[in-house]
Amino acid sequence: MKGKTAPPGRKIRLAAGHQLQKDPAKSGHLLVSPKGSIQLNESAALVLALCDGTHTAEAIIARVLRTRDDSLADDVRAFLDAARRRGWIVEG
């Protein structure tokens, strides 16, 4: 799955109309979009919080790996790819 997420140097941000929020009813996070809200686990919220237009895919992976297990790099790439396919994030 390497290389699918974004070409080197391309910054990633949440797509227009998508917003990360604290879930007021629980201690988790939500991705709010025009299609509704999606409950996120802690790892997904961490990754999407870094999709702020200032980080490349590899920078996001590196930041996540500082606080998590190094073996998760492929999982983070796969999540970013899935988020891009679902329209949650965009590059550029």
C-alpha positions in Angstrom: 0.0 0.0 0.0 3.0 2.3 0.1 2.8 5.3 -2.2 -1.0 5.3 -2.7 -1.9 8.0 -0.2 -0.2 11.1 -1.6 2.9 12.0 -3.6 5.8 13.2 -1.6 5.4 16.9 -0.6 1.6 17.0 -1.1 -0.1 18.3 2.1 -3.3 16.6 3.3 -6.3 18.3 4.8 -9.9 17.4 5.7 -12.2 17.8 2.7 -14.5 20.8 2.6 -17.5 20.3 4.8 -15.7 17.8 7.1 -14.9 18.7 10.7 -13.4 16.8 13.6 -15.3 17.3 16.9 -15.3 15.9 20.4 -18.3 13.7 20.9 -20.4 15.5 23.5 -22.2 12.3 24.6 -19.1 10.2 24.9 -15.3 10.7 25.4 -14.5 10.0 21.8 -14.4 12.0 18.6 -16.7 12.5 15.6 -16.0 13.3 12.0 -18.9 15.5 11.0 -19.7 15.7 7.3 -22.6 16.7 5.0 -23.6 13.0 5.0 -23.7 12.8 8.8 -21.4 12.0 11.7 -19.0 9.1 12.0 -17.7 7.9 15.4 -13.9 7.6 15.4 -11.6 5.6 17.6 -8.6 7.4 19.2 -6.2 6.4 16.5 -8.4 7.6 13.7 -9.0 10.9 15.4 -5.3 11.3 15.9 -4.6 10.8 12.3 -7.4 13.0 11.0 -6.4 15.8 13.5 -3.0 15.9 11.6 -4.8 16.3 8.3 -4.8 20.1 8.7 -3.1 21.1 5.5 0.4 21.4 7.0 1.5 17.8 6.9 2.3 15.3 4.1 1.2 11.7 4.4 4.8 10.7 5.5 4.9 13.5 8.1 1.6 12.3 9.5 2.9 8.7 9.6 6.1 9.9 11.4 4.1 11.9 14.0 1.8 9.0 14.7 4.7 6.6 15.1 6.3 8.8 17.7 3.4 8.0 20.0 2.5 4.5 18.8 4.1 1.3 17.7 6.4 1.5 14.7 4.7 -1.4 13.1 1.6 0.7 12.5 3.1 2.6 9.5 1.3 0.4 7.0 -2.0 0.7 9.0 -1.7 4.5 9.0 -1.1 4.5 5.2 -4.1 2.2 4.7 -6.3 4.5 6.8 -5.2 7.6 4.9 -5.9 5.8 1.6 -9.4 4.7 2.8 -10.1 8.3 4.2 -9.1 9.7 0.8 -11.4 7.2 -1.1 -14.3 8.1 1.2 -13.8 11.8 0.5 -12.8 12.6 4.1 -9.4 14.1 3.1 -7.9 15.8 0.1 -4.4 16.4 -1.1 -2.9 19.7 -2.1 
